[in-house]
Amino acid sequence: MNDKRLFAPSTARNRQLILDVLRDVLPSEGVALEIASGAGEHATFFAEHLPALTFCPSDPSAEARESISAWIAATGLTNVRAPLALDVEASPWPVNAADAIICINMIHISPWSATQALLEGAAGILPAGAPLYLYGPYRRGGAHTAPSNAEFDASLRARNAAWGVRDLEEVVSVAREKGFRETQVLEMPANNLSVIFRRQP
């Protein structure tokens, strides 16, 4: 039997650091929906270390969902649901409620419309006070936070003109329009940020 699991080198580097933040952000129990789960390494790692939560991974890519299913099978975890075919820009989402949402490294590798759709969709399924956790690189005050981020941004835009490192202030502005309040911005390794929003009542 072929192993369908995909591996992302960055996941091994950042998953423990993200988990340390999520321990303080996620509710003690309930359903955590992950948007753009990719290979599935994050979802299964978090599920292993936060057993009271049920994780619901998702990705628009059939190959990614196959990898997620393979990771679930390989780990034997019972608190990870089968991956959803979820495209943030396709409404309605195939899930109508969650107690938290996690989105890692999607915003810069997708068009700006995907960020807007993410925030709108999240506002529609999260209850008041629930967290939306974002992770990735951002510009702050209209400037890159490091030369490496500027180079990364240029490489993304060369691959797809609709991609690119976003201005944190613009993301916050849209989030507020959709009914979120920014609660915390944490600097992470490799010039990334953890950005935590809470759904307003």
PLY file of the C-alpha trace (Angstrom):
ply
format ascii 1.0
element vertex 201
property float x
property float y
property float z
element edge 200
property int vertex1
property int vertex2
end_header
0.00 0.00 0.00
1.42 3.36 -1.02
1.82 5.98 1.68
-0.23 8.97 0.52
1.07 11.28 3.24
2.66 14.54 2.13
5.34 16.28 4.20
6.10 20.01 4.51
9.52 20.86 6.03
8.16 24.09 7.52
5.58 22.16 9.54
8.23 20.31 11.52
9.84 23.65 12.34
6.76 25.59 13.43
4.19 23.11 14.74
5.37 23.03 18.37
5.63 26.83 18.50
2.11 27.19 17.07
0.80 24.57 19.48
2.23 26.55 22.41
0.13 29.54 21.29
-2.98 27.48 20.55
-2.99 26.04 24.07
-3.86 29.54 25.30
-6.18 30.41 22.38
-8.40 27.40 21.70
-11.34 26.42 23.91
-10.88 23.46 26.25
-13.32 21.39 24.19
-15.41 21.58 21.05
-14.67 21.56 17.32
-11.66 23.34 15.80
-12.00 23.82 12.05
-8.73 24.12 10.16
-8.87 26.00 6.85
-6.36 25.09 4.11
-4.94 22.16 6.06
-2.53 21.15 3.30
-0.75 17.88 4.04
-2.56 17.34 7.35
0.53 17.37 9.55
-0.63 20.32 11.64
-4.12 18.96 12.28
-2.91 15.57 13.45
-0.11 17.06 15.58
-2.51 19.44 17.32
-5.10 16.69 17.77
-2.53 14.43 19.39
-1.60 17.08 21.95
-5.09 18.51 22.52
-7.17 15.34 22.87
-10.24 17.06 24.36
-10.78 18.96 21.10
-12.13 17.55 17.85
-10.23 18.79 14.81
-11.93 19.23 11.46
-9.33 19.65 8.69
-10.25 20.97 5.25
-8.68 21.77 1.91
-9.92 22.45 -1.63
-7.24 20.15 -3.06
-8.13 16.48 -3.54
-4.44 15.55 -3.23
-4.21 17.41 0.09
-7.35 15.71 1.41
-5.91 12.32 0.45
-2.77 13.17 2.41
-4.82 14.34 5.41
-6.75 11.06 5.41
-3.46 9.16 5.25
-2.09 11.12 8.22
-5.24 10.38 10.22
-4.95 6.68 9.39
-1.24 6.57 10.21
-1.66 8.25 13.59
-4.79 6.36 14.57
-6.28 9.49 16.10
-10.00 9.42 16.84
-10.44 13.17 17.43
-9.79 14.20 13.81
-12.69 14.19 11.37
-12.43 13.23 7.72
-11.20 16.24 5.71
-13.77 18.55 4.15
-13.60 19.81 0.57
-13.77 23.46 1.59
-12.93 26.39 -0.67
-13.31 29.60 1.34
-14.67 31.42 -1.72
-17.37 28.81 -2.38
-20.46 29.64 -0.35
-21.98 28.11 1.66
-19.18 26.29 3.42
-19.76 22.55 4.02
-19.78 23.16 7.79
-22.20 25.41 9.62
-20.65 25.65 13.08
-17.26 25.51 14.83
-15.90 26.56 18.20
-12.60 27.81 16.75
-10.94 28.28 13.37
-7.26 27.84 12.55
-5.70 29.02 9.28
-1.96 28.58 8.76
-0.02 29.95 5.78
-2.96 30.50 3.46
-3.45 34.24 3.23
-0.25 34.98 1.30
-0.65 31.98 -1.05
-4.11 32.94 -2.30
-5.80 36.01 -3.80
-6.96 38.83 -1.55
-10.55 37.74 -2.21
-9.77 34.51 -0.35
-8.82 36.46 2.78
-12.06 38.42 2.57
-14.03 35.19 2.10
-12.21 33.53 5.00
-13.16 36.34 7.37
-16.75 36.47 6.16
-17.20 32.70 6.34
-15.58 32.50 9.77
-17.89 35.22 11.08
-20.85 33.19 9.87
-20.06 29.99 11.78
-18.23 31.08 14.95
-20.15 31.93 18.13
-19.47 35.12 20.07
-16.06 35.07 21.73
-14.72 32.20 19.63
-11.17 32.51 18.25
-9.92 32.79 14.69
-6.19 32.04 14.63
-4.06 33.13 11.67
-0.39 32.35 11.11
2.01 33.55 8.46
4.10 36.51 7.25
2.64 40.02 7.13
3.68 43.54 6.28
3.32 46.00 9.15
2.96 49.73 8.72
3.19 49.27 4.96
6.64 47.66 5.12
8.07 44.17 5.26
9.34 43.08 8.65
12.53 41.56 7.21
14.46 41.47 3.90
13.69 37.75 3.63
9.97 38.51 3.69
10.40 41.04 0.89
12.19 38.41 -1.19
9.51 35.85 -0.37
6.79 38.32 -1.37
8.50 38.95 -4.73
8.80 35.21 -5.39
5.11 34.68 -4.59
4.00 37.47 -6.91
6.25 36.08 -9.66
4.42 32.75 -9.37
0.98 34.33 -9.23
0.31 38.06 -9.42
-2.73 37.65 -7.14
-0.61 36.23 -4.29
1.61 38.10 -1.86
2.37 39.00 1.74
-0.56 41.07 3.02
-0.64 44.23 5.11
-1.69 43.25 8.62
-3.60 46.50 9.00
-5.75 45.68 5.95
-6.52 42.21 7.30
-7.47 43.71 10.67
-9.68 46.29 8.96
-11.63 43.63 7.05
-11.86 41.46 10.15
-13.45 44.32 12.08
-15.93 44.90 9.27
-16.92 41.24 9.47
-17.46 41.34 13.23
-14.12 40.41 14.76
-11.91 42.18 17.25
-8.16 41.79 17.20
-6.98 40.44 20.52
-3.31 39.61 20.05
-0.42 39.71 17.60
2.58 37.57 18.52
5.93 37.56 16.77
6.96 34.07 15.73
10.19 32.61 14.31
11.18 33.14 10.67
9.45 36.57 10.66
5.94 35.15 10.93
3.10 36.34 13.12
0.35 34.68 15.11
-2.75 36.86 14.79
-5.70 36.10 17.04
-9.19 37.50 16.48
-12.33 36.93 18.56
-15.87 36.98 17.21
-17.76 39.90 18.65
-21.22 39.36 20.19
0 1
1 2
2 3
3 4
4 5
5 6
6 7
7 8
8 9
9 10
10 11
11 12
12 13
13 14
14 15
15 16
16 17
17 18
18 19
19 20
20 21
21 22
22 23
23 24
24 25
25 26
26 27
27 28
28 29
29 30
30 31
31 32
32 33
33 34
34 35
35 36
36 37
37 38
38 39
39 40
40 41
41 42
42 43
43 44
44 45
45 46
46 47
47 48
48 49
49 50
50 51
51 52
52 53
53 54
54 55
55 56
56 57
57 58
58 59
59 60
60 61
61 62
62 63
63 64
64 65
65 66
66 67
67 68
68 69
69 70
70 71
71 72
72 73
73 74
74 75
75 76
76 77
77 78
78 79
79 80
80 81
81 82
82 83
83 84
84 85
85 86
86 87
87 88
88 89
89 90
90 91
91 92
92 93
93 94
94 95
95 96
96 97
97 98
98 99
99 100
100 101
101 102
102 103
103 104
104 105
105 106
106 107
107 108
108 109
109 110
110 111
111 112
112 113
113 114
114 115
115 116
116 117
117 118
118 119
119 120
120 121
121 122
122 123
123 124
124 125
125 126
126 127
127 128
128 129
129 130
130 131
131 132
132 133
133 134
134 135
135 136
136 137
137 138
138 139
139 140
140 141
141 142
142 143
143 144
144 145
145 146
146 147
147 148
148 149
149 150
150 151
151 152
152 153
153 154
154 155
155 156
156 157
157 158
158 159
159 160
160 161
161 162
162 163
163 164
164 165
165 166
166 167
167 168
168 169
169 170
170 171
171 172
172 173
173 174
174 175
175 176
176 177
177 178
178 179
179 180
180 181
181 182
182 183
183 184
184 185
185 186
186 187
187 188
188 189
189 190
190 191
191 192
192 193
193 194
194 195
195 196
196 197
197 198
198 199
199 200
